């Protein structure tokens, strides 16, 4: 018999998710103005931040690790 798994509830409010989403988009736009494009391999890190799985101070070390930046 298969058990249905309940989806994990977000740790943050929908309003906080929207605020984080806007912050990530703003950073993408700022980088684009500098001629930089987001690396698709980093998208799961940004998504984890937006939904509250990680905090801002955890985001950049993960992105640096993906990009091989010390």
VOTORPA-299024 format. One record per atom (N, C-alpha, C): residue number from 0; atom name; y, z, x; chain. Coordinates in nm, 4 decimals, padded with zeros to 6 digits. Each point is the difference from the previous one (the first is absolute). Example, Ala and Ser with C-alpha at 12.3 -4.5 7.8 and 13.67 -1.06 7.14 Angstrom:
BEGIN
 resi name       yy       zz       xx chain
    0    N -00.5690  00.7800  01.3190     A
    0   CA  00.1190  00.0000 -00.0890     A
    0    C  00.1200  00.0000  00.0900     A
    1    N  00.1050 -00.0720 -00.0350     A
    1   CA  00.1190  00.0060  00.0820     A
    1    C  00.1090  00.0730 -00.0770     A
This chain:
BEGIN
 resi name       yy       zz       xx chain
    0    N -00.1174  00.0000  00.0841     A
    0   CA  00.1174  00.0000 -00.0841     A
    0    C  00.1242  00.0000  00.0890     A
    1    N  00.0915 -00.0909 -00.0256     A
    1   CA  00.1236 -00.0110  00.0777     A
    1    C  00.1045  00.0953 -00.0565     A
    2    N  00.0722  00.0619  00.0897     A
    2   CA  00.1074  00.0904 -00.0405     A
    2    C  00.1334 -00.0720  00.0112     A
    3    N  00.0829  00.0157 -00.0997     A
    3   CA  00.1344 -00.0578  00.0041     A
    3    C  00.0885  00.0937  00.0815     A
    4    N  00.0668 -00.0555  00.0978     A
    4   CA  00.0923  00.0789  00.0811     A
    4    C  00.1385 -00.0062 -00.0611     A
    5    N  00.0611  00.1137 -00.0104     A
    5   CA  00.1357  00.0085 -00.0521     A
    5    C  00.0969 -00.0410  00.1111     A
    6    N  00.0963 -00.0896 -00.0283     A
    6   CA  00.0967 -00.0358  00.1037     A
    6    C  00.0807  00.1220  00.0426     A
    7    N  00.0271  00.0063  00.1295     A
    7   CA  00.0768  00.1126  00.0528     A
    7    C  00.1447 -00.0095 -00.0476     A
    8    N  00.0506  00.1079 -00.0544     A
    8   CA  00.1386  00.0031 -00.0476     A
    8    C  00.0944  00.0008  00.1198     A
    9    N  00.1098 -00.0731 -00.0088     A
    9   CA  00.0962 -00.0002  00.1112     A
    9    C  00.0565  00.1399  00.0231     A
   10    N  00.0285  00.0287  00.1258     A
   10   CA  00.0534  00.1306  00.0369     A
   10    C  00.1506  00.0096 -00.0249     A
   11    N  00.0620 -00.1115 -00.0351     A
   11   CA  00.1444 -00.0022 -00.0209     A
   11    C  00.0310 -00.0563 -00.1389     A
   12    N  00.1222  00.0207 -00.0431     A
   12   CA  00.0419 -00.0485 -00.1315     A
   12    C  00.0248 -00.1507  00.0030     A
   13    N -00.0033 -00.0641 -00.1160     A
   13   CA  00.0327 -00.1428 -00.0057     A
   13    C  00.1413 -00.0283  00.0539     A
   14    N  00.0922  00.0925 -00.0229     A
   14   CA  00.1370 -00.0182  00.0504     A
   14    C  00.0028  00.0012  00.1532     A
   15    N -00.0786  00.0900  00.0597     A
   15   CA -00.0071  00.0058  00.1459     A
   15    C -00.0666 -00.1261  00.0544     A
   16    N -00.1014 -00.0496 -00.0690     A
   16   CA -00.0638 -00.1253  00.0423     A
   16    C  00.1014 -00.1142  00.0007     A
   17    N  00.0798 -00.0066 -00.1060     A
   17   CA  00.1008 -00.1057 -00.0096     A
   17    C  00.1030  00.0143  00.1124     A
   18    N  00.0413  00.1232  00.0307     A
   18   CA  00.0950  00.0230  00.1083     A
   18    C -00.0589 -00.0464  00.1336     A
   19    N -00.1260  00.0316  00.0235     A
   19   CA -00.0660 -00.0405  00.1245     A
   19    C -00.0154 -00.1514  00.0069     A
   20    N -00.0341 -00.0621 -00.1128     A
   20   CA -00.0144 -00.1456 -00.0038     A
   20    C  00.1326 -00.0670  00.0357     A
   21    N  00.1100  00.0519 -00.0562     A
   21   CA  00.1321 -00.0561  00.0298     A
   21    C  00.0353  00.0187  00.1469     A
   22    N -00.0371  00.1142  00.0577     A
   22   CA  00.0298  00.0256  00.1401     A
   22    C -00.0761 -00.0974  00.0906     A
   23    N -00.1263 -00.0254 -00.0314     A
   23   CA -00.0795 -00.0939  00.0799     A
   23    C  00.0575 -00.1410 -00.0131     A
   24    N  00.0347 -00.0402 -00.1207     A
   24   CA  00.0592 -00.1335 -00.0199     A
   24    C  00.1315 -00.0131  00.0751     A
   25    N  00.0802  00.1042 -00.0022     A
   25   CA  00.1272 -00.0021  00.0725     A
   25    C -00.0232 -00.0162  00.1502     A
   26    N -00.1001  00.0695  00.0517     A
   26   CA -00.0327 -00.0132  00.1425     A
   26    C -00.0463 -00.1425  00.0310     A
   27    N -00.0808 -00.0593 -00.0881     A
   27   CA -00.0440 -00.1385  00.0199     A
   27    C  00.1194 -00.0945  00.0028     A
   28    N  00.0951  00.0200 -00.0933     A
   28   CA  00.1192 -00.0871 -00.0044     A
   28    C  00.0834  00.0165  00.1262     A
   29    N  00.0167  00.1233  00.0440     A
   29   CA  00.0767  00.0262  00.1217     A
   29    C -00.0651 -00.0682  00.1202     A
   30    N -00.1312  00.0136  00.0105     A
   30   CA -00.0714 -00.0657  00.1098     A
   30    C  00.0107 -00.1514 -00.0092     A
   31    N -00.0064 -00.0539 -00.1213     A
   31   CA  00.0106 -00.1449 -00.0190     A
   31    C  00.1353 -00.0509  00.0468     A
   32    N  00.1051  00.0794 -00.0220     A
   32   CA  00.1334 -00.0403  00.0458     A
   32    C  00.0060 -00.0058  00.1527     A
   33    N -00.0870  00.0756  00.0644     A
   33   CA -00.0086 -00.0011  00.1461     A
   33    C -00.0984 -00.1058  00.0496     A
   34    N -00.0579 -00.0754 -00.0926     A
   34   CA -00.0942 -00.1049  00.0369     A
   34    C -00.1441  00.0477  00.0138     A
   35    N -00.0286  00.1205 -00.0462     A
   35   CA -00.1353  00.0553  00.0107     A
   35    C -00.0746 -00.0160 -00.1313     A
   36    N -00.1300 -00.0202  00.0103     A
   36   CA -00.0847 -00.0107 -00.1186     A
   36    C -00.1039  00.1107  00.0035     A
   37    N -00.0364  00.0534 -00.1183     A
   37   CA -00.1016  00.1056 -00.0013     A
   37    C -00.1371 -00.0560  00.0391     A
   38    N -00.0755  00.0790  00.0745     A
   38   CA -00.1358 -00.0366  00.0374     A
   38    C -00.0911  00.0373 -00.1168     A
   39    N -00.0765 -00.0943 -00.0534     A
   39   CA -00.0875  00.0308 -00.1142     A
   39    C -00.0996  00.1131  00.0282     A
   40    N -00.0364  00.0202  00.1238     A
   40   CA -00.0946  00.1070  00.0345     A
   40    C  00.0602  00.1380 -00.0264     A
   41    N  00.1316  00.0082 -00.0064     A
   41   CA  00.0685  00.1282 -00.0237     A
   41    C  00.0165  00.0317 -00.1482     A
   42    N -00.0244 -00.0959 -00.0867     A
   42   CA  00.0236  00.0196 -00.1431     A
   42    C -00.0747  00.1199 -00.0581     A
   43    N -00.1266  00.0250  00.0386     A
   43   CA -00.0676  00.1191 -00.0552     A
   43    C  00.0718  00.1313  00.0343     A
   44    N  00.0672  00.0051  00.1132     A
   44   CA  00.0754  00.1204  00.0369     A
   44    C  00.1190  00.0155 -00.0938     A
   45    N  00.0720 -00.1077 -00.0237     A
   45   CA  00.1147  00.0059 -00.0909     A
   45    C -00.0453  00.0363 -00.1419     A
   46    N -00.1117 -00.0575 -00.0429     A
   46   CA -00.0528  00.0307 -00.1332     A
   46    C -00.0389  00.1477 -00.0101     A
   47    N -00.0618  00.0541  00.1054     A
   47   CA -00.0394  00.1418  00.0002     A
   47    C  00.1229  00.0898 -00.0104     A
   48    N  00.1082 -00.0386  00.0662     A
   48   CA  00.1241  00.0772 -00.0090     A
   48    C  00.0574 -00.0071 -00.1419     A
   49    N  00.0025 -00.1179 -00.0562     A
   49   CA  00.0582 -00.0192 -00.1331     A
   49    C -00.0722  00.0847 -00.1045     A
   50    N -00.1318  00.0074  00.0073     A
   50   CA -00.0752  00.0748 -00.1027     A
   50    C -00.0155  00.1478  00.0329     A
   51    N  00.0529  00.0436  00.1143     A
   51   CA -00.0012  00.1423  00.0321     A
   51    C -00.1200  00.0491  00.0782     A
   52    N -00.0808 -00.0920  00.0523     A
   52   CA -00.1159  00.0410  00.0789     A
   52    C  00.0408  00.0514  00.1376     A
   53    N  00.1117 -00.0516  00.0526     A
   53   CA  00.0541  00.0452  00.1276     A
   53    C  00.1495  00.0212 -00.0156     A
   54    N  00.0587  00.0712  00.0948     A
   54   CA  00.1438  00.0253 -00.0010     A
   54    C  00.0687 -00.0900  00.1044     A
   55    N  00.1317 -00.0029 -00.0056     A
   55   CA  00.0781 -00.0858  00.0873     A
   55    C -00.0303  00.0249  00.1471     A
   56    N -00.0150  00.1259  00.0386     A
   56   CA -00.0246  00.0303  00.1415     A
   56    C -00.1378 -00.0468  00.0469     A
   57    N -00.0899 -00.0346 -00.0912     A
   57   CA -00.1317 -00.0523  00.0354     A
   57    C -00.0016 -00.1526  00.0050     A
   58    N  00.0987 -00.0619 -00.0628     A
   58   CA  00.0006 -00.1449 -00.0140     A
   58    C  00.0203 -00.0723  00.1335     A
   59    N  00.1030  00.0342  00.0730     A
   59   CA  00.0304 -00.0743  00.1226     A
   59    C -00.1075  00.0137  00.1075     A
   60    N -00.0580  00.1181  00.0225     A
   60   CA -00.1089  00.0051  00.0987     A
   60    C -00.1167 -00.0925 -00.0372     A
   61    N -00.0285 -00.0102 -00.1285     A
   61   CA -00.1086 -00.0890 -00.0432     A
   61    C  00.0370 -00.1459  00.0215     A
   62    N  00.1244 -00.0363 -00.0324     A
   62   CA  00.0452 -00.1379  00.0213     A
   62    C -00.0017 -00.0317  00.1498     A
   63    N  00.0492  00.0903  00.0812     A
   63   CA -00.0023 -00.0217  00.1451     A
   63    C -00.1421 -00.0187  00.0520     A
   64    N -00.0931  00.0785 -00.0499     A
   64   CA -00.1401 -00.0123  00.0414     A
   64    C -00.0564 -00.1365 -00.0366     A
   65    N  00.0294 -00.0466 -00.1207     A
   65   CA -00.0464 -00.1319 -00.0424     A
   65    C  00.0573 -00.1094  00.0876     A
   66    N  00.1281  00.0134  00.0329     A
   66   CA  00.0681 -00.1015  00.0804     A
   66    C -00.0230  00.0163  00.1508     A
   67    N -00.0636  00.1097  00.0386     A
   67   CA -00.0254  00.0233  00.1429     A
   67    C  00.1234  00.0404  00.0770     A
   68    N  00.0938  00.0672 -00.0688     A
   68   CA  00.1249  00.0455  00.0625     A
   68    C -00.0142  00.1479  00.0306     A
   69    N  00.0379  00.0387  00.1212     A
   69   CA -00.0095  00.1418  00.0373     A
   69    C  00.1250  00.0753 -00.0338     A
